[in-house]
Amino acid sequence: MTMENTVETVAVPDAPAGPTPPRTRWAAVIWGAFFAAVAAIGLWLLADPVRRAAVTDGVTSLTPGTVVAAALLSIGVLVLVAGATGLIRRAQRRFAERATPE
């Protein structure tokens, strides 16, 4: 009686090389830079008494149409920043999908 030894080979998927590196949260970076710029401009305007008086005079002399225009402009800037962060997020996801090996 002879017994033959047979060896089966099983394909094992490649293990990942290691954990993926952390992503940069570009939306947080952009919004942080935006709010830091707004705060810096506000501090610059209010730090000097001459500039503070000029801002006070400017704000008290606004007409209703100017207030509406400034509000619409502010909303537009917020939409612009939100859109830019959305585009960057989409590009980052597409890049991550392409970089992921199959």
C-alpha positions as CSV (number, residue, x, y, z in Angstrom):
1,M,0.0,0.0,0.0
2,T,1.4,3.3,-1.0
3,M,0.0,6.6,0.1
4,E,0.7,9.7,-1.9
5,N,1.1,12.9,-0.2
6,T,-0.7,15.7,-1.9
7,V,-0.3,19.3,-1.0
8,E,-2.9,21.9,-1.9
9,T,-2.0,25.5,-2.4
10,V,-4.4,28.1,-1.2
11,A,-4.2,31.6,-2.5
12,V,-4.0,34.0,0.4
13,P,-4.8,37.7,-0.3
14,D,-2.0,40.1,0.4
15,A,-2.2,41.7,3.7
16,P,-2.1,45.4,3.8
17,A,1.3,46.9,4.3
18,G,0.2,48.8,7.3
19,P,-2.4,51.3,8.5
20,T,-3.3,54.1,6.2
21,P,-1.9,57.5,7.1
22,P,-4.3,60.0,8.6
23,R,-6.1,62.3,6.2
24,T,-5.6,66.1,6.4
25,R,-9.0,67.6,7.1
26,W,-8.9,70.4,4.6
27,A,-12.3,71.7,5.4
28,A,-11.2,72.4,9.0
29,V,-8.0,74.0,7.7
30,I,-9.9,76.3,5.3
31,W,-12.6,77.2,7.8
32,G,-10.0,77.8,10.5
33,A,-8.0,80.1,8.2
34,F,-11.2,82.0,7.3
35,F,-12.3,82.6,10.9
36,A,-8.7,83.5,11.9
37,A,-8.6,86.1,9.1
38,V,-12.0,87.5,10.2
39,A,-10.7,87.7,13.8
40,A,-7.5,89.3,12.7
41,I,-9.3,92.0,10.7
42,G,-11.7,92.6,13.6
43,L,-8.8,93.0,16.1
44,W,-6.9,95.3,13.7
45,L,-10.0,97.5,13.2
46,L,-10.8,97.7,16.9
47,A,-7.3,98.0,18.4
48,D,-6.7,101.6,17.4
49,P,-9.1,104.3,18.7
50,V,-9.0,106.2,15.4
51,R,-9.9,103.1,13.4
52,R,-12.6,102.2,16.0
53,A,-14.1,105.7,15.6
54,A,-14.1,105.3,11.8
55,V,-15.8,101.9,12.1
56,T,-18.4,103.3,14.4
57,D,-19.1,106.3,12.1
58,G,-19.3,103.9,9.1
59,V,-21.7,101.5,10.8
60,T,-24.0,104.3,12.1
61,S,-24.2,105.8,8.6
62,L,-25.4,102.7,6.8
63,T,-28.6,102.8,4.9
64,P,-31.0,99.8,4.8
65,G,-30.0,99.0,1.3
66,T,-26.3,98.9,2.3
67,V,-27.1,96.6,5.2
68,V,-29.0,94.2,2.9
69,A,-26.1,94.3,0.3
70,A,-23.6,93.6,3.1
71,A,-25.7,90.7,4.4
72,L,-26.0,89.2,0.9
73,L,-22.3,89.6,0.4
74,S,-21.6,87.9,3.7
75,I,-23.9,85.0,2.8
76,G,-22.2,84.8,-0.6
77,V,-18.7,84.6,1.0
78,L,-19.9,81.8,3.3
79,V,-21.3,79.9,0.4
80,L,-18.1,80.4,-1.5
81,V,-16.0,79.0,1.3
82,A,-18.4,76.1,1.8
83,G,-18.2,75.3,-1.9
84,A,-14.4,75.5,-1.9
85,T,-14.2,73.0,1.0
86,G,-16.7,70.7,-0.7
87,L,-14.6,70.7,-3.9
88,I,-11.5,70.0,-2.0
89,R,-13.2,67.2,-0.1
90,R,-14.5,65.6,-3.3
91,A,-11.0,65.8,-4.9
92,Q,-9.5,64.2,-1.7
93,R,-12.0,61.3,-1.8
94,R,-11.4,60.7,-5.6
95,F,-7.7,60.7,-4.9
96,A,-8.1,58.2,-2.1
97,E,-10.2,55.9,-4.3
98,R,-7.6,56.0,-7.0
99,A,-4.7,55.4,-4.6
100,T,-6.4,52.3,-3.0
101,P,-5.1,49.1,-4.5
102,E,-7.6,46.5,-5.5
